[in-house]
């Protein structure tokens, strides 16, 4: 007959097998996303043209090259000549971001840390409960 503590240890081991690998994968992908996002550099872009649903942004890249990109309208309609901050990745200077990349990967890191922590606790519980 199975003791209650043995049943809890088996359930904790099954829980550890589910949460620990997923948590580690999420942590790895979160750190990879954070390292990718740290390479973005801010640039000042000027609104060149305004259409019904989008605007054209122009900014200077490395070496003085001029880049241009279309961006959907969000918020109030800007005027031609207004300046905006865009974030540009060195490997893709033709496609800027309008949002700050400082928050990229934080949700993955937090969820990965929670799942990995629960998985480690479940491993400890599953290995220590049979001794009681």
VOVO-471128 format. One line per field, with one value per residue (C-alpha): residue number from 1; residue in three letters; x, z, y. Coordinates in Angstrom, 3 decimals, m for minus. Layout:
n: (NUM|...)
res: (ALA|...)
x: (X|...)
z: (Z|...)
y: (Y|...)
//
This chain:
n: (1|2|3|4|5|6|7|8|9|10|11|12|13|14|15|16|17|18|19|20|21|22|23|24|25|26|27|28|29|30|31|32|33|34|35|36|37|38|39|40|41|42|43|44|45|46|47|48|49|50|51|52|53|54|55|56|57|58|59|60|61|62|63|64|65|66|67|68|69|70|71|72|73|74|75|76|77|78|79|80|81|82|83|84|85|86|87|88|89|90|91|92|93|94|95|96|97|98|99|100|101|102|103|104|105|106|107|108|109|110|111|112|113|114|115|116|117|118|119|120|121|122|123|124|125|126|127|128|129|130|131|132)
res: (UNK|UNK|UNK|UNK|UNK|UNK|UNK|UNK|UNK|UNK|UNK|UNK|UNK|UNK|UNK|UNK|UNK|UNK|UNK|UNK|UNK|UNK|UNK|UNK|UNK|UNK|UNK|UNK|UNK|UNK|UNK|UNK|UNK|UNK|UNK|UNK|UNK|UNK|UNK|UNK|UNK|UNK|UNK|UNK|UNK|UNK|UNK|UNK|UNK|UNK|UNK|UNK|UNK|UNK|UNK|UNK|UNK|UNK|UNK|UNK|UNK|UNK|UNK|UNK|UNK|UNK|UNK|UNK|UNK|UNK|UNK|UNK|UNK|UNK|UNK|UNK|UNK|UNK|UNK|UNK|UNK|UNK|UNK|UNK|UNK|UNK|UNK|UNK|UNK|UNK|UNK|UNK|UNK|UNK|UNK|UNK|UNK|UNK|UNK|UNK|UNK|UNK|UNK|UNK|UNK|UNK|UNK|UNK|UNK|UNK|UNK|UNK|UNK|UNK|UNK|UNK|UNK|UNK|UNK|UNK|UNK|UNK|UNK|UNK|UNK|UNK|UNK|UNK|UNK|UNK|UNK|UNK)
x: (0.000|1.225|1.874|0.513|4.018|5.108|2.138|3.007|6.627|5.504|3.211|6.018|8.367|5.817|5.337|9.110|9.339|6.764|7.868|11.667|12.383|9.793|11.215|14.757|13.670|11.823|14.861|17.138|14.767|14.266|18.010|18.402|15.650|17.180|20.602|19.041|17.114|20.213|21.704|18.974|20.158|17.892|17.745|15.782|13.419|11.519|8.046|8.394|4.847|1.482|m1.166|m4.553|m3.296|0.476|3.418|6.851|9.755|13.306|16.413|20.163|21.900|25.528|27.833|25.338|23.041|19.422|16.806|13.063|10.236|6.444|4.777|1.087|m0.581|m1.068|m2.550|m2.979|m2.097|1.420|2.553|5.219|8.571|7.741|10.518|10.094|12.483|12.902|15.041|17.154|18.895|22.314|21.467|18.147|18.539|15.653|12.984|12.841|10.812|8.626|8.412|11.262|12.946|14.017|11.118|11.774|12.122|11.086|7.897|9.797|12.412|9.835|7.735|10.849|12.197|8.884|8.557|12.203|11.973|8.826|10.527|13.589|11.366|9.428|12.687|13.793|10.394|10.215|13.661|13.276|9.710|10.461|12.925|10.237)
z: (0.000|m0.870|1.983|1.638|1.691|m1.088|m3.202|m2.636|m3.588|m6.839|m7.635|m6.848|m9.165|m11.982|m11.335|m11.419|m14.777|m16.159|m14.709|m14.577|m18.309|m19.374|m16.901|m18.149|m21.788|m20.933|m19.061|m22.022|m24.485|m22.151|m21.810|m25.585|m26.163|m23.636|m25.259|m28.692|m27.353|m25.768|m29.210|m30.234|m30.413|m30.234|m33.205|m33.894|m36.831|m38.642|m40.087|m43.831|m45.059|m43.445|m45.123|m43.868|m42.089|m41.912|m41.822|m43.419|m41.017|m42.021|m39.880|m40.209|m39.631|m39.053|m41.541|m42.406|m44.513|m44.665|m43.900|m44.499|m43.182|m43.043|m39.651|m38.775|m37.156|m33.405|m31.334|m32.611|m36.217|m36.291|m38.475|m41.135|m39.560|m36.077|m34.432|m32.882|m31.177|m32.929|m31.901|m34.623|m34.580|m36.300|m38.307|m39.535|m39.851|m42.337|m39.858|m36.708|m33.563|m32.106|m28.667|m26.191|m26.317|m22.664|m21.613|m24.127|m22.515|m19.001|m19.040|m20.312|m17.590|m14.839|m15.910|m16.461|m13.019|m11.376|m13.197|m12.673|m8.982|m8.524|m10.403|m8.138|m5.045|m6.453|m7.062|m3.480|m2.105|m4.220|m3.057|0.639|1.372|1.107|3.999|6.456)
y: (0.000|3.470|5.834|9.409|10.892|8.535|9.602|13.255|12.535|10.889|13.829|16.286|14.390|14.497|18.213|18.719|16.922|19.362|22.684|22.509|21.939|24.503|27.022|26.478|26.879|30.090|31.432|30.706|32.349|35.328|35.907|35.564|38.113|40.519|40.267|40.938|43.953|45.502|46.071|48.559|52.155|55.226|57.578|60.744|60.329|63.059|62.594|63.127|62.521|61.850|59.687|58.482|55.379|55.724|58.108|57.983|58.341|59.312|59.114|58.990|55.668|54.836|56.478|59.197|57.000|58.091|55.435|55.620|53.489|53.557|53.416|53.085|56.071|55.783|58.523|62.062|62.831|64.302|67.154|66.887|67.732|66.429|64.437|61.011|58.649|55.318|52.363|50.802|47.432|47.385|44.264|45.728|49.500|49.775|48.628|50.753|50.203|52.904|51.298|51.097|47.646|47.846|45.589|42.797|39.388|40.400|38.331|35.292|35.710|36.126|33.147|31.043|31.915|31.033|27.709|26.769|27.680|25.607|22.764|22.881|22.897|19.943|18.028|18.661|17.650|14.498|13.408|14.257|13.050|9.300|9.641|10.787)
//
